[in-house]
Amino acid sequence: MNFDIKTEELANEAYVIALTGEVDLYTAPEFKQQLLEVIGQGAKEVVVDFSDTTFIDSTTLGVLVGGVKRLRPNGGRLSLVCNDRNITKIFEITGLDRVFTIYPTREEAVDKLGGVSQPPA
């Protein structure tokens, strides 16, 4: 099974969680744990990067909705990076494209984070 998760703290309580491979019933719990961990550390802005993700299912959508519910009461925000039409379509069909801001590139998503700039690579 091809799955990897990388979390990067940018600055000012902003994090990027990059997912690679398939995020499904078997791998979503690891994603959920990571998301809850960054929220627990005081994250206000979380970008979930699906650039290298090949598949998501309803379990993944549940994790994302749960993250939004935890972030919003504290003024937090969760946004997504997705350039795969098949995955973007899932958000459109479910109406979740109105819940999440979806950016085509990580750079665009990071630029929208309240003045947080991406550290040099």
CYANA upper distance limits for C-alpha pairs under 8 A (distance plus 0.5 A):
  1 MET  CA     22 GLU  CA      8.26
  2 ASN  CA     20 THR  CA      8.00
  2 ASN  CA     21 GLY  CA      5.62
  2 ASN  CA     22 GLU  CA      6.90
  3 PHE  CA     19 LEU  CA      7.86
  3 PHE  CA     20 THR  CA      5.88
  3 PHE  CA     21 GLY  CA      5.05
  3 PHE  CA     22 GLU  CA      6.26
  3 PHE  CA     23 VAL  CA      7.63
  3 PHE  CA     27 THR  CA      7.68
  4 ASP  CA     19 LEU  CA      6.39
  4 ASP  CA     20 THR  CA      5.45
  4 ASP  CA     21 GLY  CA      7.17
  5 ILE  CA     17 ILE  CA      7.43
  5 ILE  CA     18 ALA  CA      6.23
  5 ILE  CA     19 LEU  CA      5.24
  5 ILE  CA     20 THR  CA      6.80
  5 ILE  CA     31 PHE  CA      7.74
  6 LYS  CA     17 ILE  CA      6.25
  6 LYS  CA     18 ALA  CA      5.68
  6 LYS  CA     19 LEU  CA      7.17
  7 THR  CA     15 TYR  CA      7.46
  7 THR  CA     16 VAL  CA      6.21
  7 THR  CA     17 ILE  CA      4.94
  7 THR  CA     18 ALA  CA      6.79
  7 THR  CA     34 GLN  CA      8.34
  8 GLU  CA     15 TYR  CA      6.10
  8 GLU  CA     16 VAL  CA      5.71
  8 GLU  CA     17 ILE  CA      6.98
  9 GLU  CA     13 GLU  CA      8.02
  9 GLU  CA     14 ALA  CA      6.60
  9 GLU  CA     15 TYR  CA      4.97
  9 GLU  CA     16 VAL  CA      7.03
 10 LEU  CA     14 ALA  CA      5.99
 10 LEU  CA     15 TYR  CA      6.09
 10 LEU  CA     16 VAL  CA      7.85
 10 LEU  CA    116 VAL  CA      7.74
 10 LEU  CA    117 SER  CA      8.00
 10 LEU  CA    118 GLN  CA      6.97
 10 LEU  CA    119 PRO  CA      7.50
 11 ALA  CA     15 TYR  CA      8.08
 11 ALA  CA    116 VAL  CA      6.86
 11 ALA  CA    117 SER  CA      8.40
 12 ASN  CA    116 VAL  CA      7.39
 13 GLU  CA     42 GLY  CA      6.78
 13 GLU  CA     43 ALA  CA      5.04
 13 GLU  CA     44 LYS  CA      5.88
 13 GLU  CA     45 GLU  CA      6.97
 14 ALA  CA     43 ALA  CA      6.17
 14 ALA  CA     44 LYS  CA      6.57
 14 ALA  CA     45 GLU  CA      5.16
 14 ALA  CA     46 VAL  CA      6.25
 14 ALA  CA     47 VAL  CA      8.40
 14 ALA  CA    113 LEU  CA      8.04
 14 ALA  CA    116 VAL  CA      8.13
 15 TYR  CA     38 VAL  CA      7.82
 15 TYR  CA     43 ALA  CA      7.26
 15 TYR  CA     45 GLU  CA      6.93
 15 TYR  CA     46 VAL  CA      5.42
 15 TYR  CA     47 VAL  CA      6.76
 16 VAL  CA     46 VAL  CA      6.33
 16 VAL  CA     47 VAL  CA      5.19
 16 VAL  CA     48 VAL  CA      6.35
 16 VAL  CA     49 ASP  CA      7.35
 17 ILE  CA     35 LEU  CA      8.19
 17 ILE  CA     46 VAL  CA      7.89
 17 ILE  CA     47 VAL  CA      6.72
 17 ILE  CA     48 VAL  CA      5.35
 17 ILE  CA     49 ASP  CA      6.46
 18 ALA  CA     48 VAL  CA      6.41
 18 ALA  CA     49 ASP  CA      4.97
 18 ALA  CA     50 PHE  CA      6.90
 18 ALA  CA     51 SER  CA      8.23
 18 ALA  CA     52 ASP  CA      8.39
 19 LEU  CA     23 VAL  CA      8.16
 19 LEU  CA     48 VAL  CA      7.99
 19 LEU  CA     49 ASP  CA      6.64
 19 LEU  CA     50 PHE  CA      6.18
 19 LEU  CA     51 SER  CA      8.15
 19 LEU  CA     52 ASP  CA      7.01
 19 LEU  CA     53 THR  CA      6.43
 20 THR  CA     50 PHE  CA      7.65
 20 THR  CA     51 SER  CA      8.19
 20 THR  CA     52 ASP  CA      5.26
 20 THR  CA     53 THR  CA      5.14
 20 THR  CA     54 THR  CA      7.89
 21 GLY  CA     52 ASP  CA      6.87
 21 GLY  CA     53 THR  CA      5.08
 21 GLY  CA     54 THR  CA      5.63
 21 GLY  CA     55 PHE  CA      7.31
 22 GLU  CA     27 THR  CA      7.94
 22 GLU  CA     53 THR  CA      6.50
 22 GLU  CA     54 THR  CA      5.96
 22 GLU  CA     55 PHE  CA      5.15
 22 GLU  CA     56 ILE  CA      6.67
 23 VAL  CA     27 THR  CA      5.86
 23 VAL  CA     28 ALA  CA      5.99
 23 VAL  CA     31 PHE  CA      8.48
 23 VAL  CA     53 THR  CA      7.83
 23 VAL  CA     55 PHE  CA      6.51
 23 VAL  CA     56 ILE  CA      5.38
 23 VAL  CA     57 ASP  CA      7.42
 23 VAL  CA     60 THR  CA      6.86
 24 ASP  CA     28 ALA  CA      5.82
 24 ASP  CA     55 PHE  CA      7.93
 24 ASP  CA     56 ILE  CA      6.13
 24 ASP  CA     57 ASP  CA      5.85
 24 ASP  CA     58 SER  CA      8.17
 24 ASP  CA     59 THR  CA      6.61
 24 ASP  CA     60 THR  CA      6.71
 25 LEU  CA     29 PRO  CA      7.99
 25 LEU  CA     57 ASP  CA      7.89
 25 LEU  CA     59 THR  CA      6.21
 25 LEU  CA     60 THR  CA      8.16
 27 THR  CA     31 PHE  CA      7.29
 28 ALA  CA     32 LYS  CA      6.52
 28 ALA  CA     59 THR  CA      6.89
 28 ALA  CA     60 THR  CA      6.21
 28 ALA  CA     63 VAL  CA      7.80
 29 PRO  CA     33 GLN  CA      6.61
 30 GLU  CA     34 GLN  CA      6.78
 31 PHE  CA     35 LEU  CA      6.62
 31 PHE  CA     63 VAL  CA      8.22
 32 LYS  CA     36 LEU  CA      6.57
 32 LYS  CA     63 VAL  CA      6.19
 33 GLN  CA     37 GLU  CA      6.54
 34 GLN  CA     38 VAL  CA      6.91
 35 LEU  CA     39 ILE  CA      6.80
 35 LEU  CA     67 GLY  CA      7.39
 36 LEU  CA     40 GLY  CA      6.42
 36 LEU  CA     67 GLY  CA      7.65
 37 GLU  CA     41 GLN  CA      6.74
 38 VAL  CA     42 GLY  CA      7.12
 38 VAL  CA     43 ALA  CA      6.09
 39 ILE  CA     43 ALA  CA      5.18
 39 ILE  CA     44 LYS  CA      7.75
 39 ILE  CA     70 ARG  CA      8.14
 39 ILE  CA     71 LEU  CA      7.60
 43 ALA  CA     76 GLY  CA      7.99
 44 LYS  CA     71 LEU  CA      7.15
 44 LYS  CA     74 ASN  CA      7.89
 44 LYS  CA     75 GLY  CA      7.45
 44 LYS  CA     76 GLY  CA      4.73
 44 LYS  CA     77 ARG  CA      6.78
 45 GLU  CA     76 GLY  CA      6.00
 45 GLU  CA     77 ARG  CA      5.39
 45 GLU  CA     78 LEU  CA      6.39
 45 GLU  CA     79 SER  CA      8.41
 45 GLU  CA    113 LEU  CA      7.56
 46 VAL  CA     77 ARG  CA      6.87
 46 VAL  CA     78 LEU  CA      5.30
 46 VAL  CA     79 SER  CA      6.90
 47 VAL  CA     78 LEU  CA      6.30
 47 VAL  CA     79 SER  CA      5.38
 47 VAL  CA     80 LEU  CA      5.96
 47 VAL  CA     81 VAL  CA      7.63
 47 VAL  CA    109 ALA  CA      7.56
 47 VAL  CA    110 VAL  CA      8.14
 48 VAL  CA     78 LEU  CA      7.93
 48 VAL  CA     79 SER  CA      6.84
 48 VAL  CA     80 LEU  CA      5.34
 48 VAL  CA     81 VAL  CA      6.73
 49 ASP  CA     80 LEU  CA      6.33
 49 ASP  CA     81 VAL  CA      5.09
 49 ASP  CA     82 CYS  CA      7.19
 49 ASP  CA    106 ARG  CA      7.23
 50 PHE  CA     80 LEU  CA      7.63
 50 PHE  CA     81 VAL  CA      6.03
 50 PHE  CA     82 CYS  CA      5.60
 50 PHE  CA     83 ASN  CA      8.29
 51 SER  CA     81 VAL  CA      6.82
 51 SER  CA     82 CYS  CA      5.85
 51 SER  CA     83 ASN  CA      6.71
 51 SER  CA     84 ASP  CA      7.80
 51 SER  CA    105 THR  CA      8.10
 51 SER  CA    106 ARG  CA      8.43
 55 PHE  CA     87 ILE  CA      7.49
 56 ILE  CA     60 THR  CA      6.46
 56 ILE  CA     61 LEU  CA      8.31
 56 ILE  CA     87 ILE  CA      7.49
 57 ASP  CA     61 LEU  CA      7.20
 58 SER  CA     62 GLY  CA      6.69
 59 THR  CA     63 VAL  CA      6.89
 60 THR  CA     64 LEU  CA      6.87
 61 LEU  CA     65 VAL  CA      6.69
 62 GLY  CA     66 GLY  CA      6.55
 63 VAL  CA     67 GLY  CA      6.69
 64 LEU  CA     68 VAL  CA      6.85
 65 VAL  CA     69 LYS  CA      6.80
 66 GLY  CA     70 ARG  CA      6.92
 67 GLY  CA     71 LEU  CA      6.67
 67 GLY  CA     78 LEU  CA      7.89
 68 VAL  CA     72 ARG  CA      6.41
 68 VAL  CA     76 GLY  CA      8.42
 68 VAL  CA     77 ARG  CA      7.28
 68 VAL  CA     78 LEU  CA      6.54
 69 LYS  CA     73 PRO  CA      7.79
 70 ARG  CA     74 ASN  CA      8.31
 71 LEU  CA     75 GLY  CA      7.04
 71 LEU  CA     76 GLY  CA      4.98
 71 LEU  CA     77 ARG  CA      6.52
 71 LEU  CA     78 LEU  CA      7.91
 72 ARG  CA     76 GLY  CA      5.38
 72 ARG  CA     77 ARG  CA      6.80
 78 LEU  CA    100 PHE  CA      7.24
 78 LEU  CA    101 THR  CA      8.30
 79 SER  CA    100 PHE  CA      5.97
 79 SER  CA    101 THR  CA      5.57
 79 SER  CA    102 ILE  CA      6.62
 79 SER  CA    103 TYR  CA      8.26
 79 SER  CA    109 ALA  CA      7.84
 80 LEU  CA    100 PHE  CA      7.24
 80 LEU  CA    101 THR  CA      6.71
 80 LEU  CA    102 ILE  CA      5.23
 80 LEU  CA    103 TYR  CA      6.61
 80 LEU  CA    109 ALA  CA      7.93
 81 VAL  CA    102 ILE  CA      6.11
 81 VAL  CA    103 TYR  CA      5.24
 81 VAL  CA    104 PRO  CA      6.15
 81 VAL  CA    105 THR  CA      6.25
 81 VAL  CA    106 ARG  CA      6.30
 81 VAL  CA    109 ALA  CA      7.24
 82 CYS  CA     87 ILE  CA      7.77
 82 CYS  CA     88 THR  CA      6.99
 82 CYS  CA    102 ILE  CA      7.02
 82 CYS  CA    103 TYR  CA      6.70
 82 CYS  CA    104 PRO  CA      5.82
 82 CYS  CA    105 THR  CA      7.45
 83 ASN  CA     88 THR  CA      7.73
 83 ASN  CA    103 TYR  CA      8.21
 83 ASN  CA    104 PRO  CA      5.39
 83 ASN  CA    105 THR  CA      7.55
 84 ASP  CA     88 THR  CA      6.68
 85 ARG  CA     89 LYS  CA      6.41
 86 ASN  CA     90 ILE  CA      7.27
 87 ILE  CA     91 PHE  CA      7.50
 88 THR  CA     92 GLU  CA      7.00
 89 LYS  CA     93 ILE  CA      6.55
 90 ILE  CA     94 THR  CA      6.71
 91 PHE  CA     95 GLY  CA      6.46
 91 PHE  CA     96 LEU  CA      5.31
 91 PHE  CA     97 ASP  CA      5.50
 92 GLU  CA     96 LEU  CA      6.70
 92 GLU  CA     97 ASP  CA      5.74
 95 GLY  CA     99 VAL  CA      7.98
 96 LEU  CA    100 PHE  CA      6.73
 97 ASP  CA    101 THR  CA      7.23
 97 ASP  CA    102 ILE  CA      7.52
103 TYR  CA    108 GLU  CA      6.86
103 TYR  CA    109 ALA  CA      6.21
104 PRO  CA    108 GLU  CA      7.76
105 THR  CA    109 ALA  CA      7.04
106 ARG  CA    110 VAL  CA      6.60
107 GLU  CA    111 ASP  CA      6.55
107 GLU  CA    118 GLN  CA      8.38
108 GLU  CA    112 LYS  CA      7.02
109 ALA  CA    113 LEU  CA      7.38
110 VAL  CA    116 VAL  CA      7.40
110 VAL  CA    117 SER  CA      7.21
110 VAL  CA    118 GLN  CA      7.16
111 ASP  CA    115 GLY  CA      7.45
111 ASP  CA    116 VAL  CA      7.34
111 ASP  CA    117 SER  CA      6.97
111 ASP  CA    118 GLN  CA      8.38
112 LYS  CA    116 VAL  CA      8.34
113 LEU  CA    117 SER  CA      8.35
